[in-house]
Every structure is written in C-alpha cells, then in structure tokens.
Amino acid sequence: MDNLKDFLMTAPWRLIDHTTISRPAWESFAIDDALVESMNHRQSEHTIRLWRHDPTVVLGIADARLPHLNEAVDWLKKQGYQPVVRNSGGLAVVLDKGVLNLSLLLSNGDKIGIHEGYQYMVNFIQAIFADWTDQIQAFEVVGSYCPGDYDLSINGKKFAGISQRRVRKGIAIQIYLSIEADEQRRAKLIQTFYQYGIQNEDTRFAYPKVKPETMEALATLLNRSITVTDVVYRIKSLLNKVTPNLTESSLLPYELDFYYQRRQQMIDRNKKALGSLFE
C-alpha cells in the first residue's frame, strides 16, 4: 500500500466515471487512446477512467483471424452480444453491466517498464479490496479466457484480466473486473465462441481451451452481495484518501479532436475485421 500511495501522490490525478453512460465498447477504446494522446502533448494529467457496457464480446487481433470468424461472430450476435475488435493486446473477453472496466492512463511511459505498469494495476486492485481479502494473486490461470501472466484470482479462480497499450510515451493499463455473477456463464460463452470459430481446424495461433470452472465473479469469491456501483464507490473512497490532488471530469474540449481521430480509427479497424457484422 505504501508504494501505491507514493504512486498516486506523484502528480495531480483526474477521475473520469463513465459507468452510467451508454456507448459501444469500441468508443471506450477510442477514448482511452485520445486521453493518452493528449498526455503525449502534455495537455492532460494522469487519469483513472471507469467504464462498463451492455453485453459485448471484445475480441483481440488474433481472434479476428479465426478460420470461421463470421460464423462465430454471427452466433455471438444471436446470443445478444455485440462483437468489437480492440486495439490493445489479449484475446476475447466478455463485458456486460456486471463487469467493471478500469483504465490507468499514464503520461510518463518512457520511465515505466511493462511489468512495472502491470504491477501498478495489481497493487491498485489489491488496495481496493484490502479490507475484504488479502488473497488476490497475479499469475496466469490456465483454462480461463484471455489468459495472461497478470490474471487476478482468489483461490486459483480468475475474476480479472489486465492488458496494456502504449502510444509513444503514454500508457493505457486496462483491466476488466467481473464483479457480479455469473462469470462461469460468461466463460461458457467464450468457450462456445471458439468452438464455432475453430471447428477442430488446425490454427497457427494457440487459442485458449476455456474451462469455465477456472473463473468466478468477485461477488461469489468473496461471498458478498456486491455490485459494480459498490466497487465504484470503493474506488472513489480510496482515491480521496490517498490522492491529494484529485479532480473529476469528462473529456475536455481540447481532447475531443484526439477522440474523433481515434474513434474513426476504431471504426475502420472493426469494419475491416468484421465487415457487415460490425454495427
């Protein structure tokens, strides 16, 4: 916690709460890119952004190369999920109103190593729930969707995953937190998505063999009736305690130009990857 306090007290911080705004997920990735781009021009301070979406499956670049992508994406849409191809690393993840996304947007990326950036996020999440558990660990949970070295789990059950995107000297460290149940249902969705997308064909990329039992929502793991709104409140409370120069706002006028540029890039990316299946 001491290292986290030092990190949060190094400079003025800004909080953007987008959890109550309805927008497609691809716009959220454009917003994060716009904020990082603004930081590159020394116009914005370090920022923490909170966001969530209606049912969406966010695909990685490798997912867009599945041999039967169109069939798999069409199946997702029939289940009520909008597919989106993101511009950061990783593979398919599920978003819905029970999942909270959090972005740490940092301006001094040339001074922060990749693993150091991930560790900032790990420490931050551990601090949010410190009075409830000290069992949050970071390691790859084999059998989860979008596996990585910085999967967050309790008792070996994954509830969160972290990705990182660097744009020149700016960094976007992004995490999804499965707060409300049912995370195993979400995992089954991705398991079936890959079944439709691969259909037992050999692929150059090793897609994860998803085992739903390796994942669980945080509410279930902590045996608490917690919601995304509860967690947003905890995050704001923590920031107000340890961050002396915290302001809350949305996108500022000078950031909108960066946003419109990045928004168009996300539209172009998704049209190229998904064609007529992109909305």
C-alpha positions in Angstrom: 0.0 0.0 0.0 2.9 2.4 0.7 4.2 2.0 -2.9 0.7 2.7 -4.1 0.4 5.8 -2.1 3.7 7.0 -3.5 2.5 6.3 -7.0 -0.8 8.1 -6.5 0.8 11.1 -4.8 3.4 11.8 -7.5 1.3 14.1 -9.6 -2.3 15.5 -9.9 -4.8 12.8 -10.8 -8.0 13.0 -12.7 -11.0 10.7 -12.4 -13.5 10.0 -15.2 -16.5 8.0 -14.3 -18.2 6.7 -17.5 -20.1 3.8 -15.8 -23.5 5.4 -16.2 -23.1 6.4 -19.9 -24.3 4.1 -22.6 -21.9 3.7 -25.6 -20.4 0.9 -27.7 -17.2 -0.6 -26.3 -15.2 0.5 -29.3 -15.8 4.1 -28.3 -14.2 3.4 -24.9 -11.0 2.2 -26.5 -11.0 5.4 -28.6 -11.5 7.5 -25.5 -8.5 5.9 -23.7 -6.4 6.4 -26.8 -7.4 10.0 -27.0 -6.5 10.6 -23.4 -3.1 9.0 -23.8 -2.6 11.1 -27.0 -3.4 14.2 -25.1 -0.9 13.2 -22.4 1.7 12.9 -25.2 1.1 16.5 -26.0 1.5 17.4 -22.3 -2.1 18.6 -22.1 -3.6 16.0 -19.6 -2.6 14.7 -16.2 -2.6 11.0 -15.1 -6.1 9.7 -15.3 -8.2 6.9 -13.9 -11.2 6.1 -16.0 -14.1 3.8 -15.1 -16.4 2.3 -17.7 -18.9 -0.5 -18.4 -21.1 -1.7 -21.3 -24.1 -3.6 -22.5 -23.4 -7.2 -23.5 -20.3 -7.2 -25.6 -17.5 -9.6 -26.5 -14.3 -7.7 -27.0 -12.0 -9.6 -29.5 -8.3 -9.5 -29.8 -6.4 -9.2 -33.1 -5.7 -13.0 -33.1 -9.4 -13.7 -32.6 -10.1 -11.7 -35.9 -8.1 -14.4 -37.7 -10.2 -17.4 -36.6 -10.9 -19.7 -39.5 -14.6 -19.5 -39.1 -14.8 -15.9 -37.6 -18.0 -14.9 -39.4 -19.9 -18.0 -38.1 -18.6 -17.4 -34.6 -19.4 -13.7 -34.6 -22.9 -14.4 -36.0 -23.5 -16.8 -33.2 -22.5 -14.2 -30.6 -24.9 -11.7 -32.1 -27.7 -14.2 -31.8 -26.9 -14.5 -28.1 -27.3 -10.8 -27.7 -23.6 -9.8 -27.6 -22.1 -7.1 -29.8 -18.6 -8.1 -31.1 -15.8 -5.5 -31.0 -12.2 -5.8 -32.1 -9.9 -3.8 -29.7 -6.6 -2.1 -30.3 -4.8 -3.5 -27.3 -3.4 -6.9 -26.6 -5.1 -10.0 -25.4 -8.0 -12.2 -26.6 -11.7 -12.5 -26.3 -13.4 -11.2 -23.0 -17.0 -10.7 -22.0 -18.4 -7.3 -20.9 -21.8 -6.6 -19.5 -23.3 -4.4 -16.8 -21.9 -6.8 -14.1 -18.3 -6.2 -15.3 -16.4 -3.0 -14.4 -13.6 -1.8 -16.6 -10.8 0.4 -15.2 -8.1 2.2 -17.0 -4.9 3.7 -15.6 -3.7 6.3 -18.1 -0.2 7.4 -17.5 1.9 10.1 -19.2 5.4 9.1 -18.4 5.5 5.7 -20.1 9.2 6.0 -21.1 10.0 5.8 -17.4 7.7 2.9 -16.5 8.6 -0.7 -17.5 6.0 -3.0 -18.9 6.0 -5.2 -15.8 6.0 -2.2 -13.5 2.9 -0.9 -15.3 1.1 -4.2 -14.7 2.2 -4.2 -11.1 0.7 -0.7 -10.5 -2.7 -2.1 -11.5 -2.3 -5.2 -9.4 -1.4 -3.1 -6.4 -4.4 -0.8 -7.0 -6.9 -3.6 -7.2 -5.5 -5.3 -4.1 -5.8 -2.0 -2.2 -9.5 -1.5 -3.3 -10.5 -4.8 -1.6 -7.8 -4.9 1.1 -10.4 -4.9 4.0 -12.2 -7.8 2.4 -9.4 -10.1 1.3 -5.6 -10.4 1.2 -5.8 -13.4 -1.2 -5.8 -11.6 -4.6 -2.9 -13.0 -6.6 -1.5 -12.3 -10.1 -0.5 -15.3 -12.3 -1.8 -17.0 -15.4 -4.9 -19.0 -14.8 -4.7 -21.8 -17.3 -8.2 -22.6 -18.7 -9.5 -19.0 -18.3 -10.4 -16.9 -21.3 -7.8 -14.3 -22.3 -5.1 -15.8 -20.1 -2.0 -13.9 -19.1 0.7 -13.5 -16.5 -1.3 -10.9 -14.7 -4.6 -12.6 -14.4 -6.1 -11.8 -11.0 -7.5 -14.6 -8.9 -8.6 -15.7 -5.5 -8.0 -19.4 -4.6 -7.0 -20.0 -8.2 -10.3 -18.7 -9.7 -9.8 -15.8 -12.1 -12.0 -12.8 -11.8 -10.0 -10.1 -13.7 -7.5 -9.7 -16.5 -5.1 -6.9 -17.4 -3.9 -5.6 -20.8 -1.6 -2.7 -21.6 -1.3 -0.4 -24.6 1.5 2.1 -25.2 1.2 5.1 -27.5 4.6 6.8 -27.7 5.2 8.0 -24.1 1.7 7.4 -22.9 0.3 4.1 -21.4 -3.2 2.7 -21.0 -3.3 -0.1 -18.5 -6.7 -1.6 -18.7 -8.5 -4.2 -16.5 -11.8 -5.9 -16.6 -13.2 -6.9 -13.2 -16.0 -9.5 -13.2 -17.9 -8.2 -10.2 -21.4 -9.7 -10.4 -22.2 -13.3 -11.2 -22.3 -15.4 -13.3 -18.7 -15.4 -14.5 -18.8 -19.1 -15.4 -21.7 -18.3 -17.8 -19.5 -15.7 -19.4 -16.7 -18.3 -19.7 -19.1 -20.8 -21.4 -20.0 -18.1 -23.9 -16.3 -17.7 -24.9 -15.8 -21.5 -24.9 -18.6 -21.9 -27.4 -17.4 -18.9 -29.4 -14.1 -20.7 -30.0 -15.8 -23.9 -30.9 -17.7 -22.1 -33.6 -14.6 -20.2 -34.7 -12.2 -23.1 -34.9 -14.3 -26.2 -35.6 -11.4 -28.6 -35.0 -9.2 -27.0 -37.7 -5.5 -26.6 -37.2 -4.6 -22.9 -36.4 -1.3 -21.1 -36.4 -2.3 -19.4 -33.2 -2.9 -21.4 -30.0 -6.3 -20.2 -28.8 -7.2 -20.9 -25.2 -9.0 -24.1 -24.3 -11.5 -22.4 -22.0 -12.6 -24.3 -18.8 -15.4 -22.3 -17.2 -14.7 -23.8 -13.8 -11.4 -21.8 -13.6 -13.3 -18.5 -13.5 -15.6 -16.9 -11.0 -17.2 -13.5 -10.2 -15.7 -11.5 -7.4 -19.1 -11.4 -5.5 -19.1 -15.2 -5.5 -15.4 -15.5 -4.5 -15.9 -13.0 -1.6 -19.4 -14.4 -0.7 -20.7 -10.8 -0.7 -23.7 -9.2 -2.4 -21.6 -6.6 -4.2 -22.4 -4.7 -7.3 -20.4 -2.6 -9.8 -21.8 0.5 -8.2 -20.4 -0.6 -4.8 -17.0 -1.1 -6.3 -17.1 2.3 -8.0 -17.8 3.8 -4.6 -14.9 2.0 -3.0 -12.5 3.2 -5.8 -13.6 6.8 -5.3 -13.2 6.5 -1.5 -9.7 5.0 -1.8 -8.6 7.8 -4.2 -10.0 10.5 -2.0 -8.0 9.1 0.9 -4.6 8.7 -0.8 -4.7 11.3 -3.7 -4.3 14.9 -2.5 -4.9 16.5 -6.0 -7.9 14.6 -7.4 -10.3 16.2 -9.8 -13.3 14.6 -11.6 -14.4 15.5 -15.1 -15.2 14.1 -18.5 -13.5 14.7 -21.8 -12.3 18.3 -22.2 -12.7 20.3 -25.4 -9.1 20.0 -26.5 -9.3 16.2 -26.1 -12.2 15.9 -28.4 -10.1 16.3 -31.5 -7.9 13.4 -30.5 -11.1 11.4 -29.7 -12.7 11.9 -33.1 -9.4 10.8 -34.8 -9.2 7.7 -32.6 -12.9 7.0 -33.0 -12.5 6.8 -36.8 -9.6 4.5 -36.5 -11.6 2.1 -34.3 -14.5 2.2 -36.8 -12.0 1.4 -39.7 -10.4 -1.4 -37.7 -13.7 -3.0 -36.9 -15.1 -2.6 -40.5 -12.0 -4.3 -41.8 -12.1 -7.2 -39.3 -15.8 -7.8 -39.1 -17.3 -6.4 -42.3 -21.1 -6.3 -42.3 -21.1 -7.9 -38.8 -19.9 -4.6 -37.3 -22.5 -2.2 -36.1 
